[in-house]
Amino acid sequence: MDEQHAALETVELEQQHTSGAYPKRPLTILRGRGSTLWDSSGRPYLDMTSGQGVALLGHSHPTIVQAVTDQAQRLITCPEIFYNDQRSALYQALARHTPQGMTRFFLCNSGAEAVEGALKLARLLTGRTEIVAAQGGFHGRTLGALSVTWKAEYRQPFQPLLPGVTHVPFNDLAAAAHAVRASTAAVIVEVVQGEGGVRPARPEYLHGLQRLCDEHGALLIFDEIQTGLGRTGRWFACQHHSVTPDVLCLGKGIAGGLPMGVVAWQAALGGFRRGSHGSTFGGNPLACAAALATLRVLEQEDLPGQAARLGHWLLDRLLRLRSPLLRQVRGQGLMVGIELRCRVTPLLKALMARGVLALPAGSTVLRLLPSLVVEQAELERVCQAIDESLEELYGD
Ligand SMILES: *Cc1c(COP(=O)(O)O)cnc(C)c1O
């Protein structure tokens, strides 16, 4: 009773004070471990959201908890005007894993900030202002990142946004060739569109974009905020296709759940001029220690390899589901989209009733972003819940 009362109070207080920006699910989450979350009544849920892809190592991974606890006791904040051991070690670890030549980094605190940093860098390095982005793309919600994001619903209330942004159809090289010109500073795309419905870019498209950028002296920016760090079965999704961008944006799971974004770029391009960019919290030792621990676990446990194996199994298992409501199953590694012939909301509700939390990607796609430490048996339970839910929904 006390717990139930506390949960009601939580909901009431949030409703009184929340910004209004978020659609809410009727669930108060109090605890997490691995791929499981517990609500206020102690009920467990299999978490296929990973906090929007953030909990790469699952919830409260002991190595992350230890790293954060240790660092919090030593030093939490230290601006980049000073050197710090955690930050230098993180740079070294990042440089070891990012594609060839990408050894310069700007550390910030979110995905959108990484995109802002990449856009500013592109302007600075090219002296140009025009950006080509893809229809269906999602890059965040601050004004610059929003300008390259596609969805009208997100953009429309905030016009005018950045000038000089052109959105071209995704996976259409001819359209990109038409848009990229001598005044283009950068082309920005996701290697697998996440919010846009889990849509992988075709390899020829990515290679073509690289050629176009080279020809016109524009920078190629890959937003791997959702696809990076092992999610798709390689350290970075672009490595499936042997395409190396000029600039790479990272975020979400990079610090095991603590806020962090990273802009990585080819050292040969140069970098920011002194004073041309900055962040109070960027590169703080606490987030750096968490990120360093995350990279170590990813490497030691070969979680990108595990994501490839389990992702293969999951896709195969989902492709064998039979339901008139299914239109297409697609994905790469542990980033999977299930496109329906109906709206996704009822399926999300039916899954929640069966103890499975998942995400939408647009109005008709169910998105699964499990942690990379998920077990096959857990994924099997998720597949069964999807199967039963589809049957129930079709019956209605
Ligand atoms: C989540 C996401 C962002 C935005 O990240 P925030 O941390 O929410 O600002 C940008 N790009 C992609 C591809 C994302 O998935």
The ligand as an SDF file (V2000), in Angstrom:
LIG
                    3D

 15 15  0  0  0  0  0  0  0  0999 V2000
   19.0480   10.0160  -30.1890 C   0  0  0  0  0  0  0  0  0  0  0  0
   19.6540   10.5420  -31.4300 C   0  0  0  0  0  0  0  0  0  0  0  0
   20.0900   11.8850  -31.5270 C   0  0  0  0  0  0  0  0  0  0  0  0
   19.8800   12.8920  -30.4320 C   0  0  0  0  0  0  0  0  0  0  0  0
   20.5100   12.5720  -29.2480 O   0  0  0  0  0  0  0  0  0  0  0  0
   20.1000   13.3410  -27.8860 P   0  0  0  0  0  0  0  0  0  0  0  0
   21.0640   12.8120  -26.8780 O   0  0  0  0  0  0  0  0  0  0  0  0
   18.6770   12.9930  -27.5960 O   0  0  0  0  0  0  0  0  0  0  0  0
   20.2750   14.7900  -28.1420 O   0  0  0  0  0  0  0  0  0  0  0  0
   20.6990   12.2710  -32.6990 C   0  0  0  0  0  0  0  0  0  0  0  0
   20.8710   11.4120  -33.7290 N   0  0  0  0  0  0  0  0  0  0  0  0
   20.4670   10.1310  -33.6570 C   0  0  0  0  0  0  0  0  0  0  0  0
   20.7020    9.2190  -34.8200 C   0  0  0  0  0  0  0  0  0  0  0  0
   19.8240    9.6600  -32.5200 C   0  0  0  0  0  0  0  0  0  0  0  0
   19.3970    8.3910  -32.4760 O   0  0  0  0  0  0  0  0  0  0  0  0
  1  2  1  0
  2  3  1  0
  2 14  2  0
  3  4  1  0
  3 10  2  0
  4  5  1  0
  5  6  1  0
  6  7  2  0
  6  8  1  0
  6  9  1  0
 10 11  1  0
 11 12  2  0
 12 13  1  0
 12 14  1  0
 14 15  1  0
M  END
$$$$
